[in-house]
């Protein structure tokens, strides 16, 4: 069984370094002791998003406080050769969590939640920040599970029109549209970032697809069937990883 991995937010945790004694976050400590039933001397892996795994062992456990001593450092090389930015229209229920979790496992490097015309969930102010923090925690957990040592960032939700007006930078820009005439295999192989724009329940409107096209986004279809909002981005990422990425390595 692989040693359990725990994310240490560099903004809130002790610095990870060889020989350091690092206090785990409250959530990580609870998971380590109550769910995994780890004890002093058990081996763990810590990471903070800098591309390294910090191997260590638990050295102190008392009243919910858990400390690990770092014994070695390993550079992790498991990132995809393609850098995919997922601009996902906000979906309802647990669909957004599912989409973010699986997209991180499949290698996305950045997530931009989008408020589209058909987004049921409307976020603003403090509620938007709390939801962003929640999604970031979903990302962190997905990295723990999948072995990624770089942690994708979740941006603040923004309207589609405002996001497009900011002119997002990517060499290849793709919008999923079931009526598009172009498929992924017809696109040129990207040499830079790929930006994937996906609608919420009901998809993007024709006006939104046209607006994205005016900013360089190519409408692309995924087969002959219409996929759900939580299925479409994952199918698209899997397709890109198969054609251009590391799924066939």
N, C-alpha and C positions, 0 to 999 in steps of 0.2 A: 504494500500500500504506500502511495506517495505521501511524503510529509505534508501536513496541512500548511497552506499559505495564508498570510494575513497582510492586508493592505495597511500601511502606516502613512497617513496623510502628512506630507512634509510641513503643512501649515500648523498642524496640531500635535505632532508627535516628536519624540526625541530623534536626533540625527542618526541615520543608519551609517555605521562605520565598523571596521574590524575591531573587535574587542569591546564594542559599546554594549552597555546594559540598557535595553529599550523597553519602556513600558507600553504594553498593548492598550489600545483603546478599550473603553468600557464594553462595547459590543463584541470586539474580538476576544476580550478576556472572558466574557460570559460564554461565547461560543466554544472557546478552547476548553473551559473547565466543566461546563454543564452539558453541552451537546457532545463534544468529542472526548470528554473526561480525561484530558491530558494531565500529566503530573510533572513534577520537577525532574529534569533530565530528558524529557521527551523532546524529540527533534522537531523543529518548525522552520518555515521559510518566511521571511519578511520582505516586502518590497514597497517602494514609494513612487514608482513611475519613472525612475531614472534609467531603466533598461537593465538593472541588475537584480539578481536574487541574493538575499542575505541569509545565509544558512546559520542556524544557531540552535540553542537548546534552552528550555525553560529553566530559569535559575531561581525564581521566587514566585510563590503563589500564596496569597493571604487575603481573605475578605474581599474577593473580587478584583484584587490587584494582581496582575500577572506581568512578570518581567522576563525577557529573553536575552541571553548573551549571544552576540554574533561571533561566530568562529571562522567563517569563510565567506567569500564573495564570488559570485559567478555571473559573468556576462551572459544575458539571454538573447539568443538570435532566433526569434520565431515570428517576426513581423512579416506581413505580406509585402511583396515587391510593389504592389499598387496601393496607393493611399486614397482611401475612399471616404469622402465627406458625405454623410447621410443627412439630407434635409427632409425631415419627416413631418408631414402634417399631423397635428396632435389628434390622437384617437381616444376614444372613451374607454372606461373600465380598465381592465388590466392589459388591454391590447398594446398600449404604448410601452409598458414595462416589458412585455414579452418581446416586442420588436427591438427595443434597445438592448436587452440582454443577449438575444441571439445574434444581433448585428455585431456586437462587441466580440462574441465568440468567433465570429466569422471574419474579423479583422478590420472593421471600420476604424478610422483614426480620429473622427470628430463627429459630433451629433448636433444638429441645429433643429430644435423644435420649431415648427411653423404653424401659425394660425391661418388657416385657409378658409374659404367661404363655406365649405361643408364640414368644418371642424365643429363637433358638438360641444366640446369642452372649451370654455373661454377663460383665459388666465390674464391677470394683470396684477401689478404691485406686489404686495407681500405674498399673495397666493401663488403668483408665478415663480417667485424666488424659492418658496418652499417646495414647489413641485420640481423645480430644477435641481434642488439639493437631493430630493428623493431619487430622481433619475440618475444623478451622479453616483449615489450609493448603489443603485442597480448596476451601473458600469463597474464600480470598484469590485463588487461581488463577482461579476462575470469575469473580470481579470483574475481574481483569486482562483476561480474554478478552472479557467482555460489555460493558465500558465503564462499569460501575457505580462511583461514587465514594464511596458509603456501603457499609460492609462489615458484613454480618450476622454476629452473634455466635453461636457454638455453645456451648450451656450444658453443664454436666456431666450425664452420664447419671443418670437417676433412675427409680425404679419408678413405674408408672402410678398406683398407689394413693397414694404419697407426693406425686406431682405434683398429682393432683386434690385432695388434702387441703390443698395450698397455695393453692387457689382461684385458678387462673390467670385474669388479667383480660383480657377481650376482650368487645366488644359482641356479636359473633356467634361462636358456638362450634359446630363441626360435627364429627361423627364419620362416617367412611365405613363404611357397612354395606350389603351387597348385598341384604338383605331389607327395607330401609327403604322406607317409603311415600312419602317426600318427596324431591323432586329439587331441584337448586340453583335452577332457575328459579322455584320456588315460595317461596323464602325472600325476606324483605324486603331491600331494598338496604341494606347496612351503612353507617353513618356513622362507625364507629370501627374498631378492630382486629378482624381475623378470626383465630380460632384453629382450625386444621385438625388433627384427630387421626387418624392412620392406623396400622393394625396391621402386624405383620411377616408372615412367611410363615404362611399359614393364617388371617390376619386376627385381629381382636380376638374374644375369647370373648363369649358372650351376657352373662355376668356383668360383663365389662369394659365392654361397651356400656351396660348398665344403670347401672353405677357412674358412667360419664361423663354419662349422661342426668340422674342425680341432681344433678350439678353444672352443669346448664344446657346440655349438649351435645345438639344435635339430630342424630339419625341421618339420613344422607342417602345416596341411592343414585346410582350412576353407570351409567345404562343397564341393560341386561339381562344383561350378561356379567360374569363375575368377573375382575378385573384382578390382575396380580401386584403384589407389595408395592412394586416399583420403578416400576410403571406408574401405579398408583392415585393417589398424591399429585400426580404431574405432570399427569394428566388432570384432577384436581380443580382444581389451580391454574390450568391453561389455561381451564377452564370459568369460574372466578371472574374471571379477567382479561378474558375475552370478555364476560361479562355486566355486570360492575361496574368493570373496570379499564381498561387502555389498549391491549388487543390490537386493538380496532376503531378506534383513533384514526388 
